[in-house]
């Protein structure tokens, strides 16, 4: 089992950058594929980015490709989401998710086995 704690959210102007982090507990973090999701008010939770257990494969939603970068540091039990060229439509609560060891990565909420509590990202126009 793994526990996830997000940090780094905040308020930023459109065009700015922000990095959110997700710290995981447990000694087997490197076995979990990780993902980031977001949820805007009144909308469903949506996939943003994911990374394989090794960090060798990454996946992005079309809406963030070229602007966001997901990475992980298994030595620090942490996954990051670097967000550049932020837009007001990127506003939402950003959640970190982990998928139990095994094939695949968390590309949708049902793929994810563990969730953090979320961190708010607000992009002003």
TIDODREN-386529 format. One record per residue (C-alpha): residue number from 1; residue in one letter; x, y, z. Coordinates in steps of 0.2 Angstrom, whole numbers, plus 5000, padded with zeros to 4 digits. Example, Ala and Ser with C-alpha at 12.3 -4.5 7.8 and 13.67 -1.06 7.14 Angstrom:
1|a|5062|4978|5039
2|s|5068|4995|5036
# end
This chain:
1|x|5000|5000|5000
2|x|5006|5018|4997
3|x|5000|5035|5004
4|x|5002|5050|4993
5|x|5003|5068|4998
6|x|5003|5082|4985
7|x|5011|5100|4987
8|x|5015|5115|4976
9|x|4999|5121|4970
10|x|4994|5139|4970
11|x|4989|5154|4961
12|x|4998|5159|4945
13|x|4995|5171|4930
14|x|4991|5164|4913
15|x|5007|5160|4904
16|x|5016|5156|4920
17|x|5024|5140|4927
18|x|5021|5130|4942
19|x|5028|5113|4948
20|x|5017|5101|4959
21|x|5025|5087|4968
22|x|5018|5071|4975
23|x|5027|5062|4990
24|x|5024|5044|4992
25|x|5026|5033|5007
26|x|5033|5015|5007
27|x|5048|5006|5001
28|x|5041|5000|4985
29|x|5037|5016|4977
30|x|5048|5012|4962
31|x|5036|4998|4958
32|x|5021|5009|4955
33|x|5016|5018|4939
34|x|5010|5035|4943
35|x|4999|5048|4936
36|x|4992|5065|4938
37|x|4973|5070|4936
38|x|4964|5086|4938
39|x|4946|5091|4942
40|x|4938|5107|4939
41|x|4922|5113|4948
42|x|4907|5104|4940
43|x|4917|5093|4929
44|x|4923|5075|4930
45|x|4941|5071|4935
46|x|4952|5069|4920
47|x|4968|5062|4915
48|x|4983|5074|4914
49|x|4999|5064|4913
50|x|5007|5047|4918
51|x|5024|5039|4920
52|x|5029|5021|4920
53|x|5037|5013|4936
54|x|5054|5016|4928
55|x|5051|5033|4922
56|x|5055|5027|4904
57|x|5038|5030|4897
58|x|5027|5045|4899
59|x|5009|5049|4893
60|x|5000|5065|4891
61|x|4983|5072|4888
62|x|4982|5081|4871
63|x|4977|5097|4881
64|x|4994|5098|4890
65|x|5006|5090|4877
66|x|5021|5101|4875
67|x|5017|5112|4890
68|x|5017|5099|4905
69|x|5031|5087|4910
70|x|5029|5072|4922
71|x|5044|5065|4930
72|x|5049|5054|4945
73|x|5063|5052|4957
74|x|5062|5035|4964
75|x|5076|5038|4976
76|x|5065|5052|4984
77|x|5049|5043|4982
78|x|5042|5058|4973
79|x|5033|5062|4956
80|x|5033|5079|4949
81|x|5022|5088|4936
82|x|5030|5103|4929
83|x|5017|5115|4921
84|x|5022|5128|4909
85|x|5012|5141|4898
86|x|4998|5139|4910
87|x|4980|5143|4904
88|x|4965|5147|4914
89|x|4957|5131|4908
90|x|4971|5122|4918
91|x|4963|5128|4934
92|x|4957|5114|4945
93|x|4962|5102|4959
94|x|4977|5091|4954
95|x|4977|5074|4961
96|x|4992|5061|4961
97|x|4987|5043|4958
98|x|4996|5027|4959
99|x|4993|5010|4951
100|x|4997|4994|4959
101|x|5012|4985|4952
102|x|5009|4976|4936
103|x|5006|4980|4918
104|x|4999|4997|4912
105|x|4999|5015|4919
106|x|4985|5025|4927
107|x|4977|5033|4911
108|x|4960|5035|4918
109|x|4953|5036|4936
110|x|4947|5017|4936
111|x|4965|5012|4933
112|x|4971|5020|4949
113|x|4972|5011|4965
114|x|4978|5025|4977
115|x|4975|5044|4977
116|x|4982|5059|4986
117|x|4971|5073|4994
118|x|4974|5085|4980
119|x|4982|5102|4978
120|x|4973|5117|4970
121|x|4980|5126|4955
122|x|4972|5142|4950
123|x|4977|5151|4934
124|x|4971|5169|4932
125|x|4968|5177|4915
# end
